[in-house]
Amino acid sequence: EAVAAEWMLEFACSCLCRHFAEQSGAEFRRWRDVAQALINGLSRIPPHQKKTVYLCQLLIRVAQGKSLELKFENDQRISPLESALSFWTLLEREEMKLEKLHEDIRRLIQIQIVAVHMENRYFKEAAEVLERLFTDSESDKPLRVKLATIIKTKDPYVPLLQSFSYSLLISKIKSYIELFMKENETNFLIQEATKQVASKGLGAAAWLNRPVEVNENDESDLETKQRFVLSIILLRDVLGQQHETCRTKSRMQNCCLDVDSSLLWMYINCLLGLNNIQNVGKNGVSLPCSRRRQRWTHQEDLELKSGVREFGVGNWAKILVHGNFNNRTSVMLKDRWRTLSRIE
């Protein structure tokens, strides 16, 4: 479960970064919820994933930075951006080679914390947050004095605030994300899939590397999608084999992986539910993008009933993985079970 959580957190962070950069609100919120659930489930942050966790928390807060009514900290005075600044400080401690970019982003967050309060006419709160933000160091003094003067004018549209705007902050964070993604590529699933492909013969390897005709707009992320889909299919097969091994043992605690863990299957279900994943058959052949209604066979109905008896109603992801279904999704299983229940 811990290993699956690490894989999923890396992937969730990657999705967050991409959708933050593309400003896709709905998809960003979707992966924000996944990332937050995974982070909340950690008993401790593994050292090698500290940057991943800190970046996720930073992006979640910056995306909501102008919503002062949202609170991420127990201290109700702390705004989303002020909370984001604390995670940016943690990120700075994890790496030392991007000093100029670090400094630029830090200053932009500090300025925007004050600017957002002023835009909402919270001038008293802006003065209070200024006291919390800056130390008495000489390097902070010039900016602290300028911001104090701006707060006294009660004008949120002065040139300084306009020059160091929220859009500039977003742009700088995008630059940081680009560097982060280059240095922290998620390779583990692909590496493990490659080992499995090699053990299954050249057929799977040929599918993995075969050329596919695509539109120009889709070309950039096609390879990633293909490889990731294959990784999850193979991961599912491995977990399925592990499950069969566990079932034959007299004591489940002797099993090296508890594949009945609901949290683990939540991860697998999330992975299997990604866009376009339903377009890849179990034999690795790409299916048409448009779905056609497909009659349920008697054998599939039996598989569904058997799965419900074994795993219970609602555990559609488990039933899908362990059953022999013809290009079905967990949603299709749920709908079919509802139909069968009405018929019976």
Secondary structure, DSSP 8 states (H G I E B T S, - for coil): -HHHHHHHHHHHHHHHHHHHHHT-HHHHHHHHHHHHHHHHT-SS--GGGHHHHHHHHHHHHHHTTT-TT---SSSTT--HHHHHHHHHHHHHHH--S-HHHHHHHHHHHHHHHHHHHHHTT-HHHHHHHHHHH--S-TTTHHHHHHHHHHHHHT-TT-HHHHHT-HHHHHHHHHHHHHHHHHHS---HHHHHHHHHHHHH-HHHHHHHH------GGGHHHHHHHHHHHHHHHHHHHHHHHHHHHHHHSS-GGG-SS-TT-HHHHHHHHHHHTSTTGGGB-TTS-B--SS-------HHHHHHHHHHHHHH-TT-HHHHHHHS--SS--HHHHHHHHHHHHHH-
